[in-house]
């Protein structure tokens, strides 16, 4: 059986479900998926792929590659992971095809041509490149487009049976949420997520709950939540618990830099409202006026959310479109297809 080795930095819980799905699909095709990382966040779903955990060192990782003896390596590292060049060059010299999987460049420094020289070199040295959406293709030189593949970045929802998740009323009772309409913020709480925009906007709307989930909240944000009876901070949640909270929500709002949360919100039929600012590649899925809205100011963000919560026909249309977006544009099978195309391309070049 051929071996695929995915080399990753810290593996978040949601990635484990994705890699488990990839393991199952690759196994059917005669491949074995190995994942090598220095740390894994266990979300409680277990590991189907072959897991390797090593200290993040040059000697340790090269030794692991030799021991595993992969047919193809997928490189999911960043420039700050200093081993990226060492491992890329090692695989190239060893005749092992290496696929670079990422945004193409550091999107926060996308216009820094000097900084991006390093990425261009990685692109040249790699046997293939996987990007998240077509929007990142512009960061790859045209001469390398022939080896670029798109794996539409998403989440794996296999095993989630919506009928077995607590309904909205039951979840409200569980967390003592008294309001009938709910805006949810579910994300790691980082400054560029702009949670304060949401907290500043709805303290005067006692009929609307603002529910915040995620690690990293600061003292001032907690004080704002404690001061408003319609605000709730539930801490970090994973697995079935976080699905319950998504199911409770009516509108999803991470004002700044939305990422994969948009996919989970759409899966649960929630329209999404965000500010017009720099977002992660998954903003590709948001079609303004179709499954959510991109707005230009904090005032417009509040007005748009209130409009959605008070206009049933518009809400139902956007909610249905959100579900269809995941089904047709952000499915796990579509993501896997991009990886399989890249693997097949590399295998044909050996």
RANOR-V461838 format. One record per pair of residues at least 24 apart in sequence whose ideal C-beta (glycine too) atoms are under 10 Angstrom apart, sorted by sequence separation. I is the first residue (numbers start at 1). GAP is how many residues later the second one is. D is the distance in Angstrom with one decimal. If there is no record, write none. Layout:
I|GAP|D ; I|GAP|D
This chain:
2|24|8.9 ; 11|24|6.9 ; 16|24|6.9 ; 23|24|8.8 ; 24|24|6.6 ; 36|24|9.5 ; 37|24|9.9 ; 58|24|8.4 ; 62|24|7.6 ; 66|24|9.5 ; 72|24|7.2 ; 73|24|7.1 ; 74|24|7.7 ; 75|24|6.6 ; 76|24|8.5 ; 77|24|9.1 ; 78|24|7.0 ; 98|24|9.4 ; 120|24|8.6 ; 123|24|8.6 ; 181|24|8.9 ; 189|24|9.1 ; 190|24|9.0 ; 196|24|8.1 ; 199|24|9.8 ; 200|24|7.8 ; 203|24|7.4 ; 204|24|9.0 ; 206|24|5.2 ; 213|24|5.1 ; 243|24|8.9 ; 244|24|9.9 ; 246|24|7.0 ; 258|24|6.8 ; 259|24|8.6 ; 262|24|6.2 ; 276|24|9.3 ; 1|25|9.6 ; 11|25|9.8 ; 15|25|8.8 ; 16|25|7.6 ; 20|25|7.1 ; 23|25|4.7 ; 24|25|9.1 ; 36|25|6.8 ; 56|25|7.4 ; 58|25|5.8 ; 61|25|8.1 ; 62|25|7.3 ; 65|25|7.1 ; 69|25|9.9 ; 71|25|7.6 ; 72|25|5.0 ; 73|25|4.6 ; 74|25|4.7 ; 75|25|5.1 ; 76|25|4.9 ; 77|25|7.9 ; 78|25|9.3 ; 100|25|8.3 ; 101|25|9.4 ; 104|25|7.2 ; 107|25|9.9 ; 123|25|8.7 ; 183|25|6.3 ; 184|25|8.6 ; 185|25|7.2 ; 186|25|8.2 ; 187|25|9.0 ; 189|25|4.8 ; 190|25|9.7 ; 191|25|9.3 ; 196|25|6.8 ; 199|25|4.6 ; 203|25|4.4 ; 205|25|6.9 ; 213|25|9.8 ; 243|25|7.5 ; 254|25|8.9 ; 258|25|6.1 ; 260|25|10.0 ; 266|25|6.4 ; 275|25|8.7 ; 276|25|9.8 ; 289|25|9.4 ; 293|25|8.5 ; 1|26|8.1 ; 11|26|4.9 ; 15|26|8.4 ; 16|26|7.5 ; 17|26|7.2 ; 20|26|7.8 ; 22|26|9.2 ; 23|26|4.1 ; 56|26|9.0 ; 57|26|7.8 ; 61|26|6.1 ; 65|26|7.2 ; 70|26|6.4 ; 71|26|7.7 ; 72|26|7.7 ; 73|26|7.0 ; 74|26|8.3 ; 75|26|6.6 ; 76|26|6.8 ; 79|26|9.4 ; 80|26|9.0 ; 100|26|4.0 ; 104|26|9.6 ; 110|26|9.3 ; 179|26|8.8 ; 181|26|6.7 ; 182|26|7.3 ; 183|26|7.1 ; 184|26|7.9 ; 185|26|7.2 ; 186|26|8.0 ; 187|26|7.8 ; 188|26|5.3 ; 189|26|6.7 ; 190|26|6.1 ; 195|26|6.1 ; 198|26|9.9 ; 199|26|7.0 ; 202|26|7.8 ; 203|26|9.3 ; 204|26|9.4 ; 254|26|9.9 ; 257|26|8.9 ; 265|26|9.4 ; 266|26|8.4 ; 275|26|6.2 ; 291|26|9.1 ; 292|26|6.5 ; 2|27|8.9 ; 4|27|5.2 ; 5|27|9.4 ; 6|27|6.8 ; 7|27|9.3 ; 8|27|6.3 ; 10|27|6.9 ; 11|27|9.1 ; 12|27|10.0 ; 13|27|8.5 ; 14|27|8.8 ; 16|27|5.9 ; 20|27|7.1 ; 21|27|8.5 ; 22|27|7.2 ; 23|27|7.9 ; 56|27|6.9 ; 59|27|10.0 ; 69|27|8.8 ; 70|27|9.1 ; 72|27|6.6 ; 73|27|9.8 ; 74|27|5.5 ; 75|27|8.2 ; 79|27|7.0 ; 98|27|7.6 ; 99|27|6.5 ; 100|27|8.6 ; 101|27|9.1 ; 102|27|8.4 ; 104|27|5.3 ; 179|27|7.5 ; 180|27|7.4 ; 181|27|4.9 ; 182|27|4.5 ; 183|27|5.2 ; 184|27|4.8 ; 185|27|4.9 ; 186|27|4.4 ; 187|27|5.0 ; 188|27|5.9 ; 189|27|3.8 ; 191|27|9.1 ; 203|27|7.5 ; 258|27|9.6 ; 265|27|8.4 ; 273|27|9.3 ; 274|27|7.9 ; 290|27|8.4 ; 291|27|5.5 ; 1|28|9.9 ; 2|28|6.1 ; 3|28|7.1 ; 4|28|7.0 ; 5|28|8.2 ; 6|28|7.0 ; 7|28|8.1 ; 8|28|7.1 ; 9|28|6.7 ; 10|28|7.3 ; 11|28|7.0 ; 12|28|8.7 ; 13|28|4.6 ; 15|28|9.2 ; 16|28|9.4 ; 17|28|5.9 ; 19|28|8.1 ; 20|28|4.2 ; 21|28|9.5 ; 36|28|5.5 ; 58|28|5.3 ; 62|28|5.7 ; 66|28|8.6 ; 70|28|9.6 ; 78|28|7.5 ; 98|28|5.5 ; 99|28|6.3 ; 100|28|7.5 ; 101|28|7.8 ; 102|28|7.8 ; 103|28|6.7 ; 104|28|8.7 ; 107|28|9.7 ; 110|28|8.9 ; 178|28|9.4 ; 179|28|5.9 ; 180|28|8.7 ; 181|28|6.9 ; 182|28|7.9 ; 183|28|7.2 ; 184|28|7.9 ; 185|28|7.0 ; 186|28|6.2 ; 187|28|9.4 ; 188|28|5.5 ; 189|28|4.9 ; 196|28|7.8 ; 199|28|9.7 ; 202|28|7.0 ; 203|28|7.2 ; 213|28|9.0 ; 214|28|9.5 ; 258|28|7.7 ; 273|28|6.1 ; 289|28|9.7 ; 290|28|7.0 ; 291|28|8.3 ; 1|29|5.8 ; 2|29|5.1 ; 3|29|5.0 ; 4|29|5.2 ; 5|29|4.7 ; 6|29|4.8 ; 7|29|4.9 ; 8|29|4.6 ; 9|29|7.5 ; 10|29|5.1 ; 11|29|4.6 ; 12|29|5.2 ; 13|29|6.8 ; 14|29|7.0 ; 16|29|6.2 ; 17|29|9.9 ; 19|29|7.8 ; 20|29|6.2 ; 36|29|7.9 ; 58|29|8.2 ; 61|29|8.8 ; 62|29|9.6 ; 65|29|7.8 ; 97|29|8.7 ; 98|29|5.6 ; 99|29|4.6 ; 100|29|5.1 ; 101|29|4.1 ; 102|29|7.4 ; 103|29|6.3 ; 107|29|8.0 ; 110|29|6.3 ; 178|29|9.7 ; 179|29|5.7 ; 180|29|8.4 ; 182|29|5.8 ; 183|29|9.6 ; 184|29|7.0 ; 185|29|7.3 ; 187|29|8.9 ; 188|29|10.0 ; 189|29|7.7 ; 195|29|9.3 ; 199|29|7.9 ; 202|29|7.7 ; 213|29|6.6 ; 262|29|9.1 ; 273|29|9.3 ; 289|29|8.2 ; 291|29|8.8 ; 292|29|8.7 ; 1|30|6.8 ; 2|30|7.0 ; 3|30|8.1 ; 4|30|6.9 ; 5|30|7.8 ; 6|30|7.1 ; 7|30|7.5 ; 8|30|8.9 ; 9|30|8.3 ; 10|30|8.0 ; 11|30|6.4 ; 13|30|2.9 ; 16|30|8.2 ; 19|30|4.9 ; 34|30|9.0 ; 79|30|9.8 ; 97|30|3.9 ; 98|30|8.2 ; 99|30|7.1 ; 100|30|7.1 ; 101|30|8.0 ; 102|30|8.2 ; 103|30|9.4 ; 179|30|3.8 ; 195|30|9.8 ; 262|30|7.9 ; 273|30|10.0 ; 274|30|9.9 ; 291|30|4.3 ; 292|30|7.2 ; 1|31|5.0 ; 3|31|6.0 ; 4|31|9.4 ; 5|31|6.2 ; 6|31|8.5 ; 8|31|9.6 ; 10|31|7.1 ; 11|31|9.5 ; 12|31|8.2 ; 13|31|7.9 ; 14|31|9.8 ; 16|31|6.5 ; 17|31|9.5 ; 18|31|9.9 ; 34|31|9.9 ; 65|31|7.4 ; 96|31|8.7 ; 97|31|7.3 ; 99|31|5.9 ; 100|31|9.2 ; 101|31|8.9 ; 104|31|9.5 ; 105|31|8.0 ; 178|31|7.4 ; 179|31|9.0 ; 273|31|5.3 ; 287|31|9.6 ; 290|31|5.1 ; 291|31|4.3 ; 8|32|9.0 ; 13|32|7.8 ; 16|32|8.9 ; 19|32|9.1 ; 36|32|7.5 ; 58|32|8.9 ; 62|32|9.3 ; 103|32|9.4 ; 104|32|4.4 ; 107|32|8.2 ; 177|32|5.0 ; 179|32|9.4 ; 189|32|7.3 ; 199|32|6.9 ; 213|32|5.7 ; 273|32|5.4 ; 289|32|9.6 ; 290|32|8.8 ; 291|32|8.8 ; 16|33|8.3 ; 85|33|8.0 ; 88|33|8.8 ; 92|33|5.7 ; 103|33|5.4 ; 104|33|7.6 ; 105|33|9.7 ; 106|33|9.5 ; 177|33|9.9 ; 198|33|9.3 ; 212|33|10.0 ; 213|33|9.1 ; 271|33|9.5 ; 291|33|8.1 ; 292|33|9.3 ; 34|34|5.4 ; 36|34|9.4 ; 84|34|8.8 ; 88|34|6.2 ; 91|34|8.8 ; 92|34|8.4 ; 102|34|8.6 ; 104|34|8.2 ; 105|34|4.5 ; 175|34|9.3 ; 177|34|6.6 ; 211|34|6.5 ; 258|34|9.5 ; 271|34|9.2 ; 273|34|9.6 ; 287|34|7.5 ; 290|34|9.7 ; 291|34|5.3 ; 16|35|9.2 ; 34|35|10.0 ; 84|35|10.0 ; 91|35|9.0 ; 92|35|8.1 ; 104|35|3.6 ; 105|35|8.5 ; 273|35|7.2 ; 287|35|9.7 ; 290|35|8.3 ; 291|35|9.6 ; 11|36|9.7 ; 32|36|9.4 ; 34|36|6.7 ; 79|36|8.5 ; 85|36|7.8 ; 88|36|9.9 ; 89|36|6.8 ; 91|36|8.5 ; 103|36|7.2 ; 104|36|5.2 ; 175|36|7.6 ; 213|36|9.8 ; 258|36|9.8 ; 286|36|9.4 ; 33|37|9.9 ; 36|37|9.1 ; 79|37|9.9 ; 85|37|7.5 ; 88|37|5.0 ; 102|37|9.9 ; 172|37|8.1 ; 211|37|7.2 ; 271|37|5.8 ; 285|37|9.1 ; 32|38|9.1 ; 84|38|6.8 ; 88|38|6.6 ; 211|38|7.0 ; 270|38|9.8 ; 271|38|9.9 ; 287|38|7.6 ; 291|38|9.8 ; 31|39|9.9 ; 32|39|9.4 ; 34|39|9.6 ; 35|39|9.2 ; 37|39|9.0 ; 79|39|5.7 ; 88|39|9.8 ; 172|39|9.6 ; 209|39|8.8 ; 253|39|9.4 ; 286|39|8.5 ; 11|40|8.9 ; 31|40|8.0 ; 34|40|10.0 ; 37|40|10.0 ; 79|40|7.3 ; 85|40|8.2 ; 100|40|9.8 ; 104|40|9.7 ; 171|40|9.6 ; 209|40|9.2 ; 214|40|9.3 ; 252|40|8.0 ; 253|40|10.0 ; 255|40|9.1 ; 285|40|5.5 ; 31|41|8.5 ; 33|41|9.3 ; 35|41|9.3 ; 78|41|9.9 ; 84|41|10.0 ; 209|41|9.1 ; 251|41|8.7 ; 285|41|8.1 ; 11|42|9.4 ; 208|42|8.8 ; 251|42|9.7 ; 287|42|9.4 ; 6|43|8.0 ; 38|43|9.6 ; 79|43|8.1 ; 208|43|9.2 ; 210|43|8.6 ; 255|43|7.8 ; 271|43|8.8 ; 104|44|8.4 ; 189|44|9.5 ; 271|44|6.8 ; 285|44|6.1 ; 4|45|9.4 ; 5|45|9.2 ; 7|45|9.3 ; 77|45|9.3 ; 270|45|9.8 ; 271|45|9.9 ; 273|45|9.9 ; 284|45|8.5 ; 285|45|5.5 ; 4|46|10.0 ; 6|46|9.9 ; 10|46|9.6 ; 255|46|6.3 ; 269|46|9.8 ; 271|46|9.1 ; 272|46|8.8 ; 284|46|8.9 ; 3|47|8.6 ; 5|47|8.4 ; 9|47|7.8 ; 75|47|8.1 ; 100|47|9.6 ; 183|47|9.8 ; 189|47|9.4 ; 214|47|9.2 ; 269|47|9.3 ; 271|47|4.0 ; 99|48|9.0 ; 100|48|9.8 ; 101|48|9.3 ; 182|48|9.7 ; 184|48|9.6 ; 185|48|9.7 ; 186|48|9.2 ; 188|48|8.5 ; 213|48|9.8 ; 253|48|7.3 ; 270|48|8.9 ; 271|48|6.1 ; 282|48|8.0 ; 181|49|9.8 ; 253|49|9.7 ; 269|49|9.0 ; 270|49|7.0 ; 271|49|10.0 ; 75|50|9.9 ; 99|50|8.3 ; 101|50|7.4 ; 103|50|9.5 ; 179|50|9.2 ; 182|50|9.0 ; 184|50|9.6 ; 186|50|9.7 ; 269|50|4.4 ; 271|50|8.2 ; 272|50|7.4 ; 36|51|9.9 ; 75|51|7.1 ; 178|51|8.1 ; 179|51|5.6 ; 186|51|7.7 ; 202|51|9.8 ; 253|51|9.4 ; 268|51|9.2 ; 269|51|7.4 ; 271|51|5.9 ; 22|52|9.7 ; 75|52|10.0 ; 101|52|9.7 ; 178|52|7.9 ; 201|52|9.3 ; 253|52|6.5 ; 266|52|9.9 ; 269|52|9.5 ; 270|52|6.3 ; 73|53|9.7 ; 177|53|8.8 ; 179|53|9.3 ; 251|53|8.9 ; 252|53|10.0 ; 266|53|9.1 ; 269|53|5.6 ; 270|53|9.5 ; 272|53|9.9 ; 7|54|7.0 ; 73|54|8.9 ; 74|54|9.2 ; 75|54|9.8 ; 76|54|9.0 ; 178|54|9.7 ; 201|54|9.0 ; 251|54|5.3 ; 268|54|8.2 ; 269|54|5.1 ; 72|55|8.0 ; 75|55|9.5 ; 177|55|6.0 ; 198|55|5.7 ; 250|55|9.0 ; 251|55|9.6 ; 266|55|8.6 ; 267|55|8.0 ; 268|55|8.3 ; 269|55|10.0 ; 72|56|8.9 ; 74|56|7.6 ; 176|56|8.1 ; 186|56|6.6 ; 197|56|8.6 ; 198|56|8.3 ; 199|56|10.0 ; 266|56|3.9 ; 267|56|7.1 ; 7|57|8.6 ; 175|57|6.4 ; 177|57|9.4 ; 197|57|9.7 ; 198|57|5.9 ; 251|57|5.6 ; 265|57|7.1 ; 266|57|6.6 ; 269|57|9.4 ; 7|58|8.1 ; 195|58|9.5 ; 197|58|4.2 ; 198|58|9.9 ; 250|58|7.7 ; 251|58|6.6 ; 266|58|8.6 ; 267|58|9.1 ; 268|58|9.3 ; 5|59|8.3 ; 175|59|6.2 ; 186|59|6.5 ; 194|59|9.6 ; 195|59|7.9 ; 196|59|8.5 ; 197|59|7.3 ; 250|59|6.1 ; 263|59|9.8 ; 266|59|5.0 ; 267|59|4.8 ; 5|60|6.8 ; 174|60|9.9 ; 186|60|6.8 ; 194|60|7.7 ; 195|60|7.4 ; 196|60|9.6 ; 262|60|9.1 ; 266|60|4.8 ; 267|60|9.0 ; 15|61|8.8 ; 184|61|6.3 ; 193|61|5.5 ; 194|61|4.0 ; 195|61|8.5 ; 265|61|9.4 ; 266|61|9.2 ; 184|62|7.0 ; 192|62|10.0 ; 193|62|7.2 ; 194|62|3.4 ; 263|62|8.4 ; 264|62|8.7 ; 5|63|5.4 ; 7|63|9.4 ; 182|63|8.9 ; 184|63|10.0 ; 186|63|8.1 ; 192|63|9.8 ; 193|63|5.4 ; 194|63|7.6 ; 262|63|9.0 ; 263|63|6.2 ; 266|63|9.2 ; 267|63|8.5 ; 4|64|9.8 ; 5|64|8.9 ; 6|64|9.2 ; 184|64|7.3 ; 185|64|9.4 ; 192|64|5.3 ; 193|64|5.7 ; 194|64|10.0 ; 251|64|8.5 ; 262|64|9.6 ; 266|64|7.1 ; 3|65|6.2 ; 5|65|3.7 ; 11|65|9.0 ; 184|65|3.7 ; 187|65|9.7 ; 189|65|9.6 ; 191|65|8.5 ; 192|65|4.6 ; 193|65|8.2 ; 250|65|7.7 ; 3|66|6.7 ; 4|66|6.3 ; 5|66|8.6 ; 6|66|9.6 ; 7|66|6.3 ; 8|66|8.5 ; 182|66|5.7 ; 183|66|7.1 ; 184|66|8.1 ; 186|66|7.3 ; 188|66|9.8 ; 190|66|9.0 ; 191|66|9.4 ; 193|66|9.0 ; 263|66|9.6 ; 3|67|4.5 ; 4|67|7.0 ; 5|67|7.3 ; 6|67|7.8 ; 7|67|7.0 ; 8|67|8.9 ; 9|67|7.1 ; 174|67|9.3 ; 182|67|5.1 ; 183|67|6.9 ; 184|67|7.5 ; 185|67|7.8 ; 186|67|9.8 ; 187|67|5.0 ; 190|67|7.7 ; 251|67|9.4 ; 263|67|5.2 ; 2|68|8.3 ; 3|68|5.5 ; 4|68|5.3 ; 5|68|4.9 ; 6|68|4.4 ; 7|68|5.6 ; 8|68|4.5 ; 9|68|5.8 ; 177|68|9.6 ; 181|68|9.5 ; 182|68|5.2 ; 183|68|5.0 ; 184|68|5.6 ; 185|68|6.0 ; 186|68|7.6 ; 193|68|9.4 ; 251|68|9.8 ; 262|68|8.6 ; 263|68|9.9 ; 2|69|4.4 ; 3|69|7.9 ; 4|69|7.9 ; 5|69|7.0 ; 6|69|8.4 ; 7|69|6.5 ; 8|69|7.3 ; 9|69|6.7 ; 175|69|8.9 ; 181|69|5.4 ; 182|69|7.8 ; 183|69|7.8 ; 184|69|7.4 ; 185|69|5.8 ; 187|69|9.8 ; 250|69|8.9 ; 263|69|10.0 ; 1|70|9.5 ; 2|70|7.8 ; 3|70|9.5 ; 4|70|6.7 ; 5|70|9.5 ; 6|70|6.2 ; 7|70|6.4 ; 171|70|9.6 ; 174|70|7.3 ; 175|70|7.8 ; 180|70|9.0 ; 181|70|8.2 ; 182|70|9.9 ; 183|70|5.5 ; 184|70|9.2 ; 185|70|8.2 ; 187|70|8.7 ; 252|70|9.0 ; 260|70|9.4 ; 9|71|8.6 ; 10|71|9.8 ; 174|71|9.4 ; 177|71|7.1 ; 187|71|7.8 ; 188|71|8.9 ; 9|72|5.4 ; 171|72|9.7 ; 187|72|7.2 ; 8|73|9.4 ; 171|73|4.8 ; 175|73|7.9 ; 187|73|9.1 ; 188|73|9.5 ; 7|74|9.2 ; 9|74|9.6 ; 166|74|8.9 ; 170|74|8.2 ; 171|74|6.6 ; 174|74|8.8 ; 187|74|5.2 ; 9|75|9.7 ; 165|75|7.1 ; 166|75|9.7 ; 171|75|9.4 ; 186|75|5.6 ; 198|75|9.8 ; 7|76|8.4 ; 164|76|8.7 ; 168|76|9.4 ; 171|76|6.3 ; 172|76|6.2 ; 185|76|8.7 ; 7|77|9.1 ; 166|77|9.0 ; 167|77|9.2 ; 170|77|9.3 ; 171|77|3.9 ; 184|77|9.3 ; 197|77|10.0 ; 165|78|5.4 ; 166|78|5.0 ; 170|78|8.8 ; 171|78|9.2 ; 186|78|7.5 ; 197|78|7.0 ; 160|79|9.7 ; 164|79|9.7 ; 165|79|5.7 ; 166|79|9.7 ; 168|79|6.5 ; 169|79|8.8 ; 186|79|7.9 ; 7|80|6.5 ; 160|80|8.4 ; 167|80|7.1 ; 168|80|5.1 ; 194|80|9.1 ; 7|81|10.0 ; 162|81|8.5 ; 165|81|8.7 ; 166|81|6.9 ; 167|81|8.6 ; 168|81|8.5 ; 184|81|7.9 ; 194|81|6.7 ; 165|82|5.2 ; 166|82|8.1 ; 168|82|8.5 ; 160|83|6.2 ; 165|83|9.7 ; 194|83|7.8 ; 7|84|9.4 ; 108|84|9.0 ; 184|84|9.5 ; 162|85|7.4 ; 192|85|8.3 ; 5|86|9.4 ; 157|86|9.1 ; 184|86|7.5 ; 192|86|7.8 ; 183|87|9.5 ; 192|87|9.6 ; 182|88|9.6 ; 183|90|8.5 ; 5|91|8.6 ; 7|91|8.9 ; 5|93|9.5 ; 6|93|9.2 ; 8|93|9.2 ; 7|94|9.8 ; 4|95|9.2 ; 6|95|8.2 ; 210|95|9.8 ; 201|97|6.4 ; 205|97|8.5 ; 208|97|8.1 ; 200|98|7.0 ; 201|98|8.4 ; 204|98|9.7 ; 208|98|8.0 ; 197|100|9.7 ; 198|100|9.2 ; 201|100|6.8 ; 202|100|7.0 ; 205|100|9.4 ; 197|101|5.2 ; 201|101|4.3 ; 205|101|7.6 ; 208|101|6.8 ; 196|102|9.5 ; 200|102|9.0 ; 201|102|9.6 ; 207|102|9.1 ; 165|103|8.9 ; 198|103|8.0 ; 202|103|8.1 ; 160|104|9.9 ; 194|104|8.9 ; 197|104|6.6 ; 198|104|8.9 ; 201|104|8.1 ; 202|104|9.1 ; 205|104|9.4 ; 155|105|5.8 ; 162|105|8.9 ; 197|105|8.9 ; 201|105|9.6 ; 153|106|8.9 ; 154|106|7.3 ; 155|106|9.4 ; 157|106|8.8 ; 162|106|7.9 ; 153|107|7.0 ; 157|107|8.2 ; 160|107|8.0 ; 162|107|9.3 ; 194|107|9.6 ; 198|107|9.0 ; 154|108|9.8 ; 155|108|5.2 ; 160|108|9.6 ; 154|109|5.1 ; 155|109|5.9 ; 153|110|8.2 ; 154|110|9.4 ; 157|110|5.7 ; 45|111|9.6 ; 152|111|9.7 ; 157|111|9.7 ; 154|112|9.8 ; 155|112|7.5 ; 154|113|9.3 ; 45|114|7.9 ; 183|119|9.8 ; 183|122|6.0 ; 183|123|9.8 ; 181|124|9.4 ; 181|125|9.5 ; 183|125|9.5 ; 183|126|8.0 ; 153|127|8.6 ; 155|127|9.8 ; 181|127|9.6 ; 182|127|9.1 ; 153|128|6.3 ; 154|128|8.0 ; 181|128|4.9 ; 152|129|9.4 ; 153|129|6.1 ; 180|129|9.6 ; 181|129|8.8 ; 152|130|9.1 ; 153|131|8.7 ; 154|131|8.6 ; 152|132|8.0 ; 153|132|9.4 ; 152|133|8.4 ; 21|134|9.9 ; 22|134|8.9 ; 24|134|8.9 ; 18|135|9.2 ; 21|135|4.7 ; 18|136|8.0 ; 20|136|7.3 ; 21|136|9.7 ; 18|137|7.0 ; 19|137|8.8 ; 21|137|6.1 ; 17|138|7.1 ; 18|138|4.9 ; 20|138|8.4 ; 21|138|9.8 ; 17|139|4.2 ; 20|139|9.6 ; 14|140|9.9 ; 15|140|9.3 ; 16|140|9.1 ; 17|140|8.4 ; 18|140|9.9 ; 14|141|5.7 ; 15|141|9.3 ; 17|141|7.4 ; 14|142|7.9 ; 17|142|8.2 ; 17|143|9.7 ; 136|145|6.2 ; 135|146|6.3 ; 133|147|9.9 ; 134|147|9.7 ; 132|148|8.2 ; 133|148|5.0 ; 135|148|8.4 ; 136|148|9.2 ; 108|149|9.6 ; 132|149|3.9 ; 133|149|7.6 ; 135|149|5.6 ; 107|150|9.9 ; 131|150|7.9 ; 132|150|7.2 ; 133|150|8.7 ; 134|150|7.5 ; 133|151|4.0 ; 132|152|7.7 ; 133|152|8.2 ; 110|168|9.3 ; 157|169|7.7 ; 108|170|7.3 ; 107|171|7.2 ; 155|171|8.7 ; 107|172|9.2 ; 154|172|7.4 ; 107|173|7.7 ; 157|173|10.0 ; 107|174|7.5 ; 157|174|8.9 ; 158|174|7.0 ; 154|175|8.7 ; 155|175|8.1 ; 156|175|9.6 ; 157|175|7.2 ; 12|176|9.4 ; 154|176|4.2 ; 156|176|4.7 ; 103|177|8.5 ; 104|177|9.4 ; 152|177|6.7 ; 153|177|8.0 ; 154|177|6.8 ; 155|177|7.3 ; 156|177|9.9 ; 103|178|6.2 ; 152|178|5.9 ; 154|178|5.9 ; 102|179|9.9 ; 152|179|8.0 ; 154|179|9.6 ; 156|179|8.5 ; 152|180|9.5 ; 154|180|7.4 ; 155|180|9.0 ; 156|180|9.4 ; 152|181|9.9 ; 153|181|9.9 ; 154|181|5.1 ; 152|182|5.0 ; 153|182|6.5 ; 154|182|9.7 ; 151|183|7.9 ; 152|183|5.4 ; 150|184|9.0 ; 151|184|4.8 ; 152|184|9.9 ; 150|185|9.3 ; 151|185|7.4 ; 152|185|8.6 ; 153|185|9.2 ; 151|186|7.4 ; 152|186|6.7 ; 150|187|9.1 ; 151|187|2.9 ; 149|188|9.0 ; 150|188|5.2 ; 151|188|5.2 ; 149|189|5.0 ; 151|189|9.0 ; 148|190|9.9 ; 149|190|7.6 ; 151|190|8.4 ; 149|191|9.0 ; 150|191|8.7 ; 151|191|7.5 ; 149|192|4.9 ; 150|192|9.4 ; 45|193|9.4 ; 149|193|4.2 ; 44|194|6.9 ; 45|194|7.1 ; 148|194|8.7 ; 149|194|9.2 ; 43|195|5.0 ; 44|195|5.2 ; 147|195|8.2 ; 149|195|9.4 ; 42|196|9.3 ; 43|196|5.8 ; 44|196|8.7 ; 133|196|9.7 ; 149|196|7.0 ; 41|197|8.7 ; 44|197|10.0 ; 133|197|9.7 ; 148|197|9.9 ; 147|198|6.7 ; 43|199|9.5 ; 146|199|9.0 ; 147|199|8.7 ; 147|202|9.0 ; 132|203|9.1 ; 130|205|9.7 ; 132|206|9.2 ; 131|207|8.6 ; 130|208|6.0 ; 130|209|6.5 ; 128|211|9.9 ; 130|211|8.9 ; 130|212|5.2 ; 128|213|8.7 ; 129|213|7.8 ; 130|213|9.7 ; 128|214|4.4 ; 127|215|8.6 ; 128|215|8.2 ; 126|216|10.0 ; 128|216|9.6 ; 128|217|5.4 ; 127|218|7.9 ; 128|218|5.3 ; 127|219|4.8 ; 126|220|9.5 ; 127|220|9.8 ; 128|221|8.6 ; 17|222|9.7 ; 127|222|6.5 ; 127|223|9.0 ; 14|224|8.6 ; 13|225|5.6 ; 12|226|9.9 ; 13|226|7.9 ; 14|228|9.8 ; 13|229|9.8 ; 101|237|9.3 ; 101|238|8.0 ; 99|240|8.1 ; 101|241|8.2 ; 100|242|9.6 ; 99|243|5.1 ; 99|244|7.3 ; 15|245|9.8 ; 97|245|9.4 ; 14|246|6.7 ; 97|246|8.5 ; 99|246|8.7 ; 99|247|6.3 ; 12|248|9.4 ; 97|248|8.8 ; 98|248|8.2 ; 14|249|9.7 ; 97|249|3.7 ; 14|250|8.6 ; 96|250|9.4 ; 97|250|7.4 ; 97|251|9.8 ; 97|252|6.7 ; 97|253|6.4 ; 96|254|9.1 ; 95|255|7.8 ; 74|265|7.5 ; 74|268|8.1 ; 74|269|8.2 ; 72|270|8.6 ; 72|271|5.5 ; 71|272|8.8 ; 72|272|9.8 ; 74|272|9.6 ; 72|273|9.9 ; 73|273|9.3 ; 72|274|5.3 ; 71|275|8.6 ; 72|275|6.8 ; 71|276|7.2 ; 72|278|8.7 ; 71|279|7.9 ; 33|306|10.0 ; 25|307|9.1 ; 25|308|8.3 ; 31|309|9.2 ; 22|310|8.8 ; 26|310|8.5 ; 21|311|5.5 ; 25|311|5.5 ; 29|311|7.5 ; 21|312|8.8 ; 24|312|9.7 ; 25|312|9.6 ; 31|312|7.5 ; 22|313|8.7 ; 26|313|8.5 ; 18|314|7.0 ; 21|314|8.8 ; 22|314|6.0 ; 25|314|9.0 ; 26|314|7.9 ; 29|314|9.0 ; 17|315|8.8 ; 21|315|6.8 ; 25|315|7.7 ; 29|315|9.5 ; 31|316|9.7 ; 18|317|7.4 ; 22|317|6.7 ; 26|317|8.2 ; 18|318|8.7 ; 22|318|9.1 ; 18|321|9.9 ; 6|333|9.4 ; 4|335|8.7 ; 4|339|6.5 ; 2|341|9.1 ; 4|342|9.9 ; 2|345|8.0
